[in-house]
Amino acid sequence: MTRQRKWIIGYFTAFIIMIIMNYSAGSNVGDVADDHPTIIQPAGFAFAIWGLIYVLIFIWMIRIFISKKGQSDIVERLKYWPIINFILNGIWIVVFTQQWMIISTVVILALLYTLIKMHTVISAEPYHWYDRLPFSIYFGWVTIASIVNTFTVFSSYNIDSLLGMSELIWTIFAIIMAALIGIFLAWFFSDWLYPLVLIWTFFGIFMENGDISTGLNVSLAASSLILVMTAIVIIVRKIKAVNI
């Protein structure tokens, strides 16, 4: 058995462990979030993206398992990172549902780091479009989830203002910063999908809390518009590059 094949088996094993941990505790995530509501928390339907992410990753693993080229290329570059990512994902579910909020924030930031690492590794060399597809969506969603988790920590400790600014002001600031991060990473990695995932979360925030503030709605709309334009420009650039 090749080293690449062993890594892939490790991916499947860690993925199954993650799914089991998610299934055993995942139903309680919504209850915990509802116990500590925040303005930046998206509506419940937005979290359905987790299902899409898991399905896409599972298909990705099957693809690299049956592809000799995938085994010798993308797996050799990623090595153990997917395993660490899947285990951290499962651990986050456990600590979050146990309401160990500070620990859950540390874990989700570690999860975000692994996604940054994997996305960078995949994008650093010529890659098949499907090698990056699942992780672009995953990366975009966890970017926002990390921010939401941080706000949940403050909510759990009944902190409704910080440095003289209310939760609403901090939420608007976080949305703007997330949009700027999305624009930067989209340009840096030439990834048009990442900013669209952020728009999905912004839509979820609007549907859940759009009646709270005009300022919130304006920041969500403006950020979404800029992210859409960024995605379109990147797509056009990619089409032109192919046609040259």
Phi, psi and omega in degrees: 000130181288161178297322179298319179295324177295319177300316182296318176299322175298321177300311181299317181297312180295323179296316179296318177300317179299315181296319178298315180295321177294317182293322184286332184234349188298330181294342181270351183299315180298322180295318179295316180298320179292331178289337181230067186293143176226157181294328185277357180286125180289164175297158185303324183297333183296332183286353176297344179298336177301318179300317178298316181300313182295320179296315181296321179293320179297317177297321178299318180294319177298318181299312182287337179291323183265356182255117178296322179296320179297323181295320186274348186247280187296322181292320179298328180279322183280324181052240188272355188299317177300324179298312178300317181299311182296320179294317178297322178301313179294319179297321180300317179303316183294308185291327179291316180289339173277358179062035169271078195294317181294318178296321180297326178291319177298317182294316183290330175291323175294320176299316178298321179299317180297325179290321175300315181297313182293318180297321178294316180297315181295319185280347186286340182233167171304135186220155172285142185302329182283340177296330182261337185309304183299323186279337173295315179293314179301312180299313181298317182293316182290334175303311179288321180301325178296320179293316179299317180300319179296317177296325180295325177299312179298320179296321181295335178259014177057036176266108184254004175206153181210132181055035177080003181247142182284171178299323180299315180296317179295325179295314178298318178299317181295321179296316179296316179296320178298321178295318179296319176298318179299318179295314181299311183291325178298316179289317185296318182262000185052049186244106182279342184281323182307310180295332179291328176294322177297322179297321178301317179291322178297321177296319178297321177296317179298316182294330181274322189227021184295345181268004184279316188204138174295322179299321178297314181296321179295317180295321179293316182293314181295317179297317180296318180298315180295321179293322176298314179299320178299314180298318181296315180299318180295319178298316179298317179299319180294319179296317179296321181296323180291325185277349181287000000 
